Amino acid sequence: MARFLICTHPITGHVNPAIEIVRKLVERGHEVRVYTGQKFKAKVEAAGVTFQPMVKAYDYDDSDYDKAFPGRAALKGINQIKFDFTEVFVRRAPEQVADLRAIFQTWTPDVVLCDPAFAGARFLYELGEIEAFAVFNISVLGLPSKDVPPFGLGLLPDYSPIGMLKNKALAFMASNVVFKEVNAALKEERAKFGLKPEPFSPVYSDMLYLQPSVPAIEYPRTDLIPSAHFIGALIPQFKGEFEPPVWWDEVTGATKPVVLVTQGTVATNAEELILPALQALAHEDVLVVATTGGKALAGPVPANARVAPFIPFNRLMPHVRVMVTNGGYGGVTIALANGVPVVCGGTTEDKPEVGNRVAYAGVGINLKTNTPLPEQIRAAVKQVLDDSTFRDKAKRLQAEYARHDGPTEAAVLLEKLATTKQPVLNAQPPFATAACAGKATLPA
């Protein structure tokens, strides 16, 4: 039996995939503790493990970032992304270090596993206070690479010689211009612990890095760290009793395409996507199912739409023909793992990067706006429904996801790290596989 400490920000999209790994580790007989926000205490304890509360770290409510972080609401696009990188993630590192050190005084884990925004654990690993360190990603592959544009800029790759030069210039610009303030903040926080400056990037580990997806949804690259493993999806399993809405039979017995409209757990202003989508599809021969996350919708609901606060996606996805979303990584992954093509409309957080992957893989359309017009949504949905290539490619991705068991693969790799305390390296470079053949000619 090994001891594992799982560390996440108090963010639903970070905690949910972690819980799937936690459940599998417990099932395999290990001792697990989870360090995260008080909001998730019941969920952690329901998984059968010890909850470690945030004490020094800022335990904010992820249902209202703008309230939790004053000044954020006035920012849009890349400026909001820079704010999040700095205030939500980088500035939290010293607080995380203090809390983890307090835990280590009475309990020593064999492995510390954290999300890719949890810089405090990375600091302690560099300081030699964590022996075996792993990271589980919660979004698209955002690690720096000479082959693709820097993460956060929302740019598609260009593998031509000119594209390679452009990547180099973009990397310089991202570090020294676009994310200059983020790098300054990171330098300042690292200096508090005697650590040398490093350019900002998602937290990674050269011992073990778990990517919860498949290569075919990612940009090929020649310089992926050898500790990176594609493990398939970490899809939250709904454990409660599902009480279907009164109109559920209309979904399961639908003779017309079912279109799911959802905005995930962070950017939940219905005026940005849900309401325009309902308007866009009001006169189309489809059944629209909108999930609101519990917030009431302003205005009438069209006759062909059904609205619910929440429906377990594992129950809903088998009946869906296309999902309209603002590009939350978790929802998009669930859709693609079920062979459902996607229409994305989102420009906050990691959503531009997610939308670009959808378009790059040919499994949907990226509207490239946070506030799409009804006519844009209508045209995109009709295109996806009418052009079978979107669904065909989504089905191929579904087959690739089906070859994996994400929680089990994660647990096996973590067990190896706990036993050996040595880097767990990937013997098969993922972008040399047939799954990525034909997508790009990788540079030599």
C-alpha positions as a printed Julia matrix, in Angstrom:
444×3 Matrix{Float64}:
   0.0    0.0     0.0
   1.24   3.47   -0.91
   0.31   6.93    0.32
  -0.9    9.54   -2.17
  -1.62  13.22   -1.6
  -3.79  14.76   -4.33
  -3.71  18.57   -4.51
  -6.11  20.72   -6.53
  -7.36  24.26   -6.7
 -10.95  24.58   -5.4
 -12.3   24.42   -8.94
 -14.93  21.91  -10.09
 -13.13  21.16  -13.34
  -9.96  20.36  -11.39
 -11.55  18.35   -8.59
 -13.85  16.13  -10.66
 -11.14  14.37  -12.71
  -9.0   14.03   -9.59
 -11.81  12.18   -7.83
 -11.84   9.54  -10.56
  -8.15   8.84   -9.9
  -8.79   8.88   -6.16
 -11.55   6.27   -6.41
  -9.33   3.95   -8.41
  -6.41   4.3    -5.99
  -8.71   3.51   -3.06
 -10.13   0.53   -4.95
  -6.57  -0.75   -5.38
  -5.9   -0.54   -1.65
  -3.95   2.7    -1.24
  -4.15   5.45    1.36
  -5.2    8.73   -0.21
  -5.71  12.26    1.04
  -7.1   15.15   -1.0
  -6.13  18.77   -0.4
  -8.67  21.18   -1.87
 -11.44  23.64   -0.97
 -14.09  23.19    1.72
 -16.8   23.22   -0.96
 -15.61  19.77   -2.07
 -15.26  18.16    1.38
 -18.36  15.98    1.01
 -17.33  14.84   -2.47
 -13.85  13.92   -1.26
 -15.11  12.02    1.77
 -17.72  10.23   -0.36
 -14.79   8.79   -2.31
 -13.62   7.17    0.92
 -10.55   9.3     1.63
  -9.33  11.96    4.06
 -10.08  15.58    3.24
  -7.23  18.04    3.86
  -8.63  21.59    4.07
  -7.0   24.72    2.77
  -5.75  26.67    5.78
  -3.35  29.34    4.54
  -4.4   29.09    0.89
  -7.27  31.16   -0.45
 -10.33  28.9    -0.46
 -12.48  30.73   -3.0
 -15.82  29.77   -4.55
 -15.39  28.8    -8.2
 -19.05  29.51   -8.95
 -18.3   33.26   -8.85
 -14.73  34.1    -9.84
 -15.56  37.77  -10.29
 -16.66  38.07   -6.66
 -13.73  36.0    -5.42
 -11.2   38.07   -7.36
 -12.09  41.79   -7.5
 -11.09  43.44  -10.75
 -11.55  40.33  -12.86
 -15.04  41.17  -14.13
 -13.85  44.24  -16.02
 -11.34  42.21  -18.05
 -11.98  40.31  -21.26
 -10.12  37.89  -23.5
  -6.35  37.66  -23.07
  -6.37  40.24  -20.26
  -8.69  38.05  -18.2
  -6.53  35.02  -18.97
  -3.44  36.91  -17.75
  -5.31  37.92  -14.6
  -6.28  34.3   -13.91
  -2.74  33.02  -14.48
  -1.41  35.62  -12.02
  -4.02  36.02   -9.3
  -5.86  32.7    -9.32
  -2.78  30.5    -9.81
   0.71  32.03   -9.4
  -0.01  34.16   -6.31
  -1.46  31.15   -4.51
   1.84  29.22   -4.55
   3.3   30.44   -1.21
   0.01  29.7     0.55
   0.02  26.19   -0.92
   3.61  25.65    0.18
   2.69  26.58    3.76
  -0.26  24.2     3.83
   1.64  21.27    2.32
   4.53  21.73    4.72
   2.06  21.59    7.59
   0.62  18.32    6.25
   4.1   16.82    5.85
   4.84  17.43    9.54
   2.41  14.66   10.54
   1.91  12.6     7.37
   4.37  11.75    4.61
   2.98  10.75    1.22
   4.88   8.51   -1.18
   3.63  10.57   -4.13
   2.23  14.08   -4.45
  -0.09  14.49   -7.44
  -1.34  17.95   -8.35
  -3.26  19.79  -11.05
  -1.35  21.86  -13.65
  -2.05  25.16  -11.88
  -0.8   24.06   -8.46
   2.6   25.77   -8.43
   3.17  25.26   -4.71
   3.77  21.54   -5.13
   6.2   22.19   -7.97
   8.13  24.61   -5.74
   8.47  21.97   -3.01
   9.59  19.37   -5.55
  12.33  21.7    -6.78
  13.34  22.36   -3.16
  13.71  18.61   -2.55
  10.83  18.44   -0.08
   8.76  16.17   -2.35
  10.53  13.04   -3.55
   7.99  11.69   -6.06
   5.98  14.32   -7.9
   3.29  13.87  -10.57
   0.88  16.15  -12.41
  -2.52  15.35  -13.9
  -3.64  17.77  -16.58
  -7.22  19.07  -16.68
  -7.17  20.65  -20.12
  -5.5   20.48  -23.52
  -1.77  19.87  -23.69
  -0.3   23.25  -22.76
   3.36  22.37  -22.29
   5.88  24.55  -24.13
   7.01  23.22  -27.52
   9.05  24.51  -30.44
   6.51  22.91  -32.78
   3.33  24.71  -31.67
   2.35  28.24  -30.6
   2.54  29.07  -26.88
  -0.41  27.99  -24.77
  -2.9   30.76  -24.05
  -2.65  32.62  -27.35
  -5.35  30.5   -28.99
  -3.4   30.0   -32.23
  -3.42  26.98  -34.55
  -0.1   25.25  -35.37
   1.84  25.75  -38.59
   4.45  23.04  -39.22
   6.09  24.75  -42.21
   9.63  26.2   -41.9
   8.06  29.65  -41.65
   5.71  28.33  -38.98
   8.66  27.09  -36.93
  10.25  30.53  -37.05
   6.91  32.06  -36.13
   6.65  29.77  -33.09
  10.04  30.95  -31.87
   9.01  34.59  -32.25
   5.66  33.93  -30.59
   7.35  32.22  -27.66
   9.54  35.29  -27.14
   6.56  37.61  -27.47
   4.43  35.53  -25.11
   7.11  35.47  -22.42
   8.34  39.05  -22.74
   5.26  40.96  -23.88
   1.89  39.19  -23.6
   2.57  37.37  -20.33
   5.25  39.74  -19.04
   3.28  40.51  -15.87
   2.62  36.81  -15.25
   6.32  36.01  -15.55
   7.19  38.88  -13.23
   4.76  37.52  -10.63
   6.14  34.0   -10.98
   9.72  35.28  -10.67
   8.75  37.14   -7.5
   7.04  34.13   -5.9
   9.87  31.75   -6.82
  12.45  34.15   -5.4
  10.75  33.93   -1.99
  11.95  30.31   -1.87
  15.35  30.85   -3.46
  14.24  29.37   -6.79
  15.63  30.64  -10.07
  13.29  32.36  -12.55
  11.45  30.17  -15.04
   9.07  31.21  -17.84
   5.44  30.7   -16.94
   3.84  27.51  -18.2
   1.35  25.0   -16.84
   2.9   23.04  -13.98
   4.51  19.82  -15.18
   6.57  16.97  -13.77
   9.56  15.27  -15.35
   8.7   12.22  -13.23
   5.09  11.63  -14.38
   2.64  13.74  -16.35
  -0.87  12.4   -16.96
  -2.71  13.79  -20.0
  -6.43  12.85  -19.84
  -7.05  12.59  -23.56
  -5.8   10.86  -26.72
  -3.17  12.0   -29.24
  -5.67  12.5   -32.07
  -7.25  15.53  -30.37
  -3.88  17.22  -29.85
  -1.35  19.1   -31.96
   1.52  16.75  -32.88
   4.92  17.71  -31.5
   8.43  16.24  -31.53
   9.51  17.48  -28.11
   6.85  16.2   -25.72
   8.41  15.43  -22.35
   9.03  11.66  -22.01
   7.17  11.56  -18.69
   3.89  12.43  -20.48
   1.32   9.65  -20.86
  -2.0    9.88  -22.71
  -4.37   7.91  -20.48
  -7.76   8.55  -22.09
 -10.59  10.43  -20.44
 -11.16  11.04  -16.73
 -14.92  11.35  -16.94
 -16.78  12.06  -13.68
 -19.11   9.19  -12.86
 -22.5   10.28  -11.58
 -23.05   8.33   -8.35
 -26.4    9.74   -7.26
 -29.86   8.53   -8.18
 -30.99  10.09  -11.44
 -34.53  11.46  -11.35
 -35.33  12.13  -15.0
 -37.35  15.22  -15.86
 -40.95  14.69  -16.93
 -39.96  15.17  -20.56
 -37.13  12.59  -20.52
 -39.03  10.17  -22.79
 -38.95  12.84  -25.49
 -35.15  12.59  -25.43
 -34.81   8.82  -25.31
 -37.46   8.37  -27.99
 -36.54  11.36  -30.15
 -37.07  10.98  -33.89
 -35.34  14.29  -34.62
 -31.77  15.34  -33.75
 -31.17  16.16  -30.09
 -28.95  19.23  -29.61
 -27.37  19.72  -26.19
 -26.6   23.3   -25.12
 -24.42  23.8   -22.05
 -21.96  26.29  -20.56
 -20.13  24.14  -18.04
 -19.17  25.27  -14.53
 -17.15  28.51  -14.87
 -18.46  30.9   -17.55
 -22.17  30.48  -16.83
 -23.76  33.71  -18.06
 -26.67  32.31  -20.08
 -26.87  35.45  -22.21
 -23.54  34.54  -23.79
 -24.51  31.16  -25.25
 -27.58  29.35  -23.91
 -30.13  32.05  -24.7
 -28.72  32.83  -28.18
 -28.66  29.09  -28.93
 -32.29  28.64  -27.88
 -33.22  31.56  -30.12
 -31.1   30.24  -32.98
 -32.71  26.79  -32.97
 -36.27  27.77  -32.03
 -37.63  27.12  -35.52
 -35.37  24.22  -36.5
 -36.54  20.6   -36.64
 -34.52  19.58  -33.59
 -35.08  18.92  -29.89
 -32.92  21.24  -27.8
 -31.85  20.22  -24.29
 -30.24  23.03  -22.27
 -28.5   22.47  -18.93
 -28.1   25.65  -16.9
 -26.11  24.62  -13.84
 -29.01  25.62  -11.63
 -29.47  29.2   -12.79
 -32.9   30.32  -13.96
 -33.23  31.47  -17.56
 -34.61  34.91  -18.31
 -37.31  34.89  -20.95
 -39.56  32.28  -22.55
 -38.33  28.83  -23.56
 -39.03  27.89  -27.21
 -41.49  25.08  -27.87
 -38.76  22.73  -29.12
 -36.51  23.26  -26.08
 -36.32  21.51  -22.73
 -34.38  23.02  -19.83
 -32.93  21.4   -16.7
 -30.45  22.52  -14.05
 -28.45  19.33  -14.47
 -28.6   16.04  -16.33
 -25.84  13.42  -15.96
 -23.97  13.48  -19.25
 -23.45   9.72  -19.17
 -27.25   9.39  -19.42
 -27.73  12.19  -21.94
 -24.85  11.82  -24.42
 -26.01   8.56  -26.07
 -29.03  10.49  -27.38
 -27.22  13.67  -28.51
 -26.32  14.44  -32.14
 -24.37  17.67  -31.51
 -23.31  19.63  -28.44
 -23.2   23.44  -28.37
 -20.81  24.57  -25.63
 -18.56  27.42  -24.61
 -15.65  25.01  -24.79
 -15.16  23.7   -21.26
 -12.59  20.91  -21.49
 -14.53  18.43  -19.37
 -17.75  18.7   -21.35
 -15.97  18.58  -24.71
 -14.07  15.47  -23.63
 -17.28  13.72  -22.55
 -18.9   14.58  -25.88
 -15.99  13.29  -27.96
 -15.64  10.15  -25.83
 -19.26   9.5   -26.81
 -18.72  10.28  -30.49
 -20.68  13.55  -30.38
 -19.39  16.45  -32.54
 -19.16  19.89  -30.99
 -19.88  23.56  -31.74
 -17.68  25.73  -29.49
 -18.14  29.38  -28.58
 -15.83  30.61  -25.82
 -12.85  32.93  -25.36
 -12.18  32.81  -21.6
  -9.94  30.51  -19.52
  -8.6   27.68  -21.73
 -11.61  27.72  -24.04
  -9.88  29.24  -27.11
  -7.35  26.4   -26.97
 -10.07  23.77  -26.58
 -12.09  25.19  -29.47
  -9.04  25.18  -31.71
  -8.38  21.49  -30.96
 -11.99  20.7   -31.89
 -11.59  22.46  -35.23
  -8.11  21.02  -35.84
  -9.32  17.45  -35.3
 -12.32  18.04  -37.56
 -14.81  17.02  -34.86
 -16.68  20.3   -34.76
 -16.69  24.04  -35.38
 -15.01  26.78  -33.36
 -17.03  30.01  -33.48
 -14.1   31.93  -31.94
 -16.31  34.26  -29.95
 -17.65  34.41  -26.42
 -20.95  35.9   -27.59
 -21.98  34.18  -30.83
 -24.97  35.55  -32.7
 -28.0   33.29  -33.13
 -27.37  33.08  -36.88
 -23.79  31.92  -36.26
 -24.97  29.17  -33.94
 -27.75  28.11  -36.3
 -25.41  27.89  -39.28
 -22.8   25.91  -37.33
 -25.32  23.42  -35.93
 -26.86  22.87  -39.36
 -23.41  22.37  -40.89
 -22.44  19.77  -38.3
 -25.76  17.94  -38.67
 -25.66  18.0   -42.48
 -21.99  17.1   -42.97
 -21.38  13.53  -41.83
 -17.6   13.99  -41.73
 -17.88  15.73  -38.36
 -19.69  12.78  -36.82
 -17.45  10.25  -38.58
 -14.34  11.87  -37.1
 -15.98  12.14  -33.68
 -16.78   8.42  -33.85
 -13.15   7.65  -34.65
 -12.13   9.64  -31.6
 -14.71   7.75  -29.55
 -13.06   4.5   -30.6
  -9.66   5.81  -29.54
 -10.96   6.93  -26.14
 -12.62   3.52  -25.72
  -9.22   1.82  -25.91
  -8.29   3.48  -22.62
  -9.39   3.23  -19.0
  -8.21   6.59  -17.69
  -8.49   6.03  -13.93
  -6.87   2.6   -14.09
  -4.02   3.74  -16.33
  -3.41   6.69  -14.02
  -3.37   4.44  -10.96
  -0.94   1.94  -12.52
   1.48   4.7   -13.49
   1.22   6.32  -10.06
   1.88   2.97   -8.38
   5.04   2.59  -10.44
   6.19   6.05   -9.39
   5.43   5.29   -5.74
   7.43   2.07   -5.91
  10.47   3.23   -7.87
  10.65   6.94   -7.0
  12.07   7.26  -10.51
  10.65   8.97  -13.63
   7.99   6.89  -15.35
   8.86   7.41  -19.0
   6.75   6.7   -22.07
   8.52   4.13  -24.24
   6.26   4.9   -27.22
   6.25   8.54  -28.42
   2.51   9.25  -28.77
   2.81  11.3   -31.94
   4.58   8.51  -33.8
   1.38   6.47  -33.75
  -1.12   5.94  -36.53
  -3.65   7.98  -34.57
  -1.94  11.17  -35.73
  -0.93  10.03  -39.19
  -1.83  12.46  -41.92
  -2.6   15.37  -39.6
   0.77  17.0   -40.04
   4.3   16.48  -41.26
   6.29  16.91  -38.09
   9.54  18.84  -38.35
  12.75  16.84  -38.12
